[in-house]
Amino acid sequence: LMYFASSDIAYVATVYTLSLFGFTANCFLLLLIIYRSPKNLSSYRIFLANTTITHLLSDVVTILCLRALRTNLRINLRLCLMRASITCSTLFSVHLTLNSSISWMISMIYRGLVLQHFKIGTKVAVLFCIAGYVVPLSMLVRLTSHQKYLINVLCESLLMI
């Protein structure tokens, strides 16, 4: 902590506090979805749980891969020390943001179908949720395979500035 400025410590403390609060709130929401949702909404409960689990993962990754905002030092905290910082940040942003958007989109499609009196079973709902992970995970695999290329492009762009 002696290498961090007081503003960096305040930033890290704020992000950790908000992420822990978000994690706790999402755990509570997941419990409510499981135990308090009406049984006749079983398909919709799956979509809600999928979105909540994505947000839980987002909070966990934020805590584990928090990046200190020191542009000249490039200090990363926790698991990002094991990976390149650009890859870690990119993987976090792309996967969880895209998956969260896809989860909301699938939920809206479900609502639209239900309003048109279509009946969607729980197996179909689970398949929709799994399909929502295909695009983000394929991007993760692609980004991970091009990790060195991404680092070189970033370094070259920083040298041009």
N, C-alpha and C positions, 0 to 999 in steps of 0.2 A: 504493500500500500504506500510505501514511501516514494514510489516512482510516479504515483498518480497525483494530479492536481486536485484541489478540493472540488472543482466542478465535475471532474471525472468520477470522484467518489459519490457525489450527489446523484449523478446520472446512473451509475451502477446500482446504487441503493434504490432509486426510484423505479428502475426497470425491474429489479428483483422483487420489490414490494408489489408492483402492479401485476407481474407474472404470477407470483404466489397467490395474490387475490383472485386473479383470473382462473388459476388452476383450482382453487378451492370452490369458487362459484360454479365452475363447469362440473366439478365432481358432484356438487349438490344438485345441479340441474340434471345430471345423468341419473342420480338416484331418484329424483322426481319423475323422470321419464320412465324409468323401470318400474317403480312402485306405485305411482299415483296417476299415470295416464290411463284413460279408459281402455278397456280391453278391445272394444270395437275399432279402435284406431291402431291396431297392431302394425299395419304396413307403414303408417305415418310415423309411428314411434321409432321404427328402424331408421327412417330418414333423419329424424331429430337426433337420435343417438349417434348417427354417423357424423353429423355436423358437430355435435358436442365433442366427440372423440377427436375430430380433427383439431378443434380449438384447444383441447387438452394437450395434444401433441405439440401444438404451436407454443403453448406456455412452457412445456418441458424443454423444447429445443431452444427457446429464448433464454432460459436459465442456463442450459448447458453450453450454449454457443454464443454467449454475449460478447460483443466486440466493443472494446474500449475505443472511444472516439479520439484517438491520437494518430493523426495522419502521418506524422513523421516517424513514429515508433512502430506502428502496425502491431499493437499488442492485442492479442485475442485471449479471452478467458476460457478455461475449461477445455472441452473437446476440440475446439477449433485450433488448439495448439498442435494437435495431431494431424490436421489437414491444412491445406492452403486456405488462407483467409478468404480469398475471392470465391473459392469453390464452396466453402462452408456458407458464406452469406448468400450465394446464388442458390444453392440447394435449398436452404431454408426458405428464402423468398418465393422461389418458383413453385416448389412442391406444395407448401402449406397454403399459400395464397390461392394458387390455381385449384387445389383440391377443395378449399373452402368455397370458392366460387362455383365449382362444379356441383358440390353438395347442395348449395342453395338452388342452383338451376334444376337439379333433379327433383328437389322438393317442390318447386313451382310447377314442374311438369306433372308431378303426381297430383297436386291440387287441381290443376286444369283437367286432368283425366277423371278425377273423382267427381268434379262438378258436371262433367258430361255423362255421369252415371256408369263409368267403367269400374269394374272391380279388379283391384290389383292385389294379388296374394303376397304373403310375406316372402316367399321364395323369389318372386320377381323383384320385390323391393330390395332384397339382399343382393341380387344380381345387378340391379341398377347402381347400388352403392359400390360394389366391386368394380363395375365398369367405370365409375367415377375416378378410381385410382389408376386406371391404365395409362391415361395420358400423362399425369404428373410423374408416375414412376418411370415411364419410358424416357421422359426428359431427364430424370435423375441419372439413369443409366448412361444416357448420351453425354450429359455434362461431366459425369465422373470419368468417362473414357477420354474426354478432351481436356482434362484438368491442366496438363502442362501447356497446352495451346492457350487456354484462357489466361493463365498466369503470364505467359509471354506477351500476349496482346495487351494486358493491363499494364505491365511494366513498360512496354514501348509507348503506350499512350501517356503514361505519367512522365516519361522522359521528354516527350514532345512539349509538355506544358511549360 
